[in-house]
Amino acid sequence: MTAKEKASDLVFICGKSITNLNMNYQQAKQCALIVVDEIINIGYWTFMESGGKQEQEYWQEVKTEIEKL
């Protein structure tokens, strides 16, 4: 899945997951950004230990794509 596709997916999932809270599109984007930040922050050491620099870069790209939506 491309970073752009993952970004759209995450925003959709965040928006759909809490539709009952009357979340708007911008709030869904914020939710998705928080999810990606957590993945980056929690996985940082795992990425570095396993040589997963590409995975970290992928999640940074996802974050950029979410911001563009």
C-alpha positions as CSV (number, residue, x, y, z in Angstrom):
1,M,0.0,0.0,0.0
2,T,1.4,3.4,-0.9
3,A,1.8,6.1,1.7
4,K,-1.0,8.1,0.0
5,E,-3.4,5.1,0.2
6,K,-2.5,4.4,3.8
7,A,-3.1,8.1,4.7
8,S,-6.5,8.0,3.2
9,D,-7.3,4.7,4.9
10,L,-6.3,6.1,8.3
11,V,-8.3,9.2,8.0
12,F,-11.3,7.2,6.9
13,I,-10.9,4.7,9.7
14,C,-10.5,7.4,12.3
15,G,-13.6,9.3,11.0
16,K,-15.7,6.1,10.8
17,S,-14.6,4.8,14.2
18,I,-15.9,7.7,16.1
19,T,-18.8,9.0,13.8
20,N,-21.1,8.9,16.8
21,L,-19.0,11.7,18.3
22,N,-19.9,14.0,15.4
23,M,-16.2,14.2,14.3
24,N,-15.6,16.3,11.2
25,Y,-13.0,15.7,8.5
26,Q,-10.4,17.9,10.1
27,Q,-10.8,16.1,13.4
28,A,-10.5,12.7,11.6
29,K,-7.2,14.0,10.1
30,Q,-5.9,15.0,13.5
31,C,-6.8,11.6,14.8
32,A,-4.9,9.9,12.0
33,L,-1.9,12.1,12.6
34,I,-1.9,11.1,16.2
35,V,-2.0,7.5,15.3
36,V,1.0,7.9,12.9
37,D,3.0,9.9,15.5
38,E,2.4,7.1,17.9
39,I,3.6,4.5,15.4
40,I,6.7,6.6,14.7
41,N,7.5,7.3,18.3
42,I,6.8,3.9,19.7
43,G,8.5,2.1,16.8
44,Y,11.5,4.3,16.6
45,W,13.9,2.1,18.5
46,T,12.5,-1.0,16.9
47,F,13.1,0.6,13.5
48,M,16.7,1.5,14.3
49,E,17.6,-1.9,15.9
50,S,16.3,-3.9,13.0
51,G,17.7,-1.5,10.3
52,G,14.1,-0.6,9.5
53,K,14.9,2.9,8.3
54,Q,12.7,2.4,5.3
55,E,9.7,1.6,7.5
56,Q,10.3,4.8,9.5
57,E,10.5,6.8,6.2
58,Y,7.3,5.2,5.0
59,W,5.4,6.4,8.1
60,Q,6.9,9.9,7.7
61,E,5.5,9.8,4.1
62,V,2.1,8.7,5.4
63,K,2.1,11.6,7.8
64,T,2.9,14.0,5.0
65,E,0.1,12.6,2.8
66,I,-2.4,13.0,5.7
67,E,-1.4,16.6,6.0
68,K,-2.0,17.1,2.3
69,L,-5.5,15.7,2.4
